[in-house]
């Protein structure tokens, strides 16, 4: 029995799960999903795909990279927003401390 189609199917299933974690800002779940996906990728790499399967794997990985680029952009945007909020909070704390010491 060839495990390659099963591994490819598992990898394809990660796309929706990762998208959901990014959308819900569940960073712990995202980290776990990415680690699990990496394990499946390693198992796929260690497999012996047929030439036809290799082409399908290449196409799937190209699609995964494009989707990952979108996810990275979303996460980066969220990171920048959180950094701005943290800077604003720090500024507000300094202002309150300055007010309280007067």
For each residue, the residues with C-beta under 8 A, 3 or more apart:
1:
2: 5 47 50 53
3: 6 7 43 47
4: 7 8 44 47 48 49 50 53 57
5: 2 8 9 53
6: 3 9 10
7: 3 4 10 11 40 43 44 47
8: 4 5 11 12 44 53 56 57 60
9: 5 6 12 13
10: 6 7 13 14 40
11: 7 8 14 37 40 41 44 60 64
12: 8 9 15 60
13: 9 10 16 17
14: 10 11 17 18 33 36 37 40
15: 12 18 19 64 67
16: 13 19 20
17: 13 14 20 21 33
18: 14 15 21 22 30 33 34 37 67 71
19: 15 16 22 23 67 71
20: 16 17 23 24 26
21: 17 18 24 26 27 29 30 33
22: 18 19 25 30 71 74 75
23: 19 20
24: 20 21 29
25: 22 78
26: 20 21 29 30
27: 21 30 31
28: 31 32
29: 21 24 26 32 33
30: 18 21 22 26 27 33 34 75
31: 27 28 34 35
32: 28 29 35 36
33: 14 17 18 21 29 30 36 37
34: 18 30 31 37 38
35: 31 32 38 39
36: 14 32 33 39 40
37: 11 14 18 33 34 40 41
38: 34 35 41 42
39: 35 36 42 43
40: 7 10 11 14 36 37 43 44
41: 11 37 38 44 45
42: 38 39 45 46
43: 3 7 39 40 46 47
44: 4 7 8 11 40 41 47 49 57
45: 41 42
46: 42 43
47: 2 3 4 7 43 44
48: 4
49: 4 44 53 54 57
50: 2 4 53 54
51: 54 55
52: 55 56
53: 2 4 5 8 49 50 56 57
54: 49 50 51 57 58
55: 51 52 58 59
56: 8 52 53 59 60
57: 4 8 44 49 53 54 60 61
58: 54 55 61 62
59: 55 56 62 63
60: 8 11 12 56 57 63 64
61: 57 58 64 65
62: 58 59 65 66
63: 59 60 66 67
64: 11 15 60 61 67 68
65: 61 62 68 69
66: 62 63 69 70
67: 15 18 19 63 64 70 71
68: 64 65 71 72
69: 65 66 72 73
70: 66 67 73 74
71: 18 19 22 67 68 74 75
72: 68 69 75 76
73: 69 70 76 77
74: 22 70 71 77 78
75: 22 30 71 72 78 79
76: 72 73 79 80
77: 73 74 80 81
78: 25 74 75 81 82
79: 75 76 82 83
80: 76 77 83 84
81: 77 78 84 85
82: 78 79 85 86
83: 79 80 86 87
84: 80 81 87 88
85: 81 82 88 89
86: 82 83 89 90
87: 83 84 90 91
88: 84 85 91 92
89: 85 86 92 93
90: 86 87 93 94
91: 87 88 94 95
92: 88 89 95 96
93: 89 90 96 97
94: 90 91 97 98
95: 91 92 98 99
96: 92 93 99 100
97: 93 94 100 101
98: 94 95 101 102
99: 95 96 102
100: 96 97
101: 97 98
102: 98 99
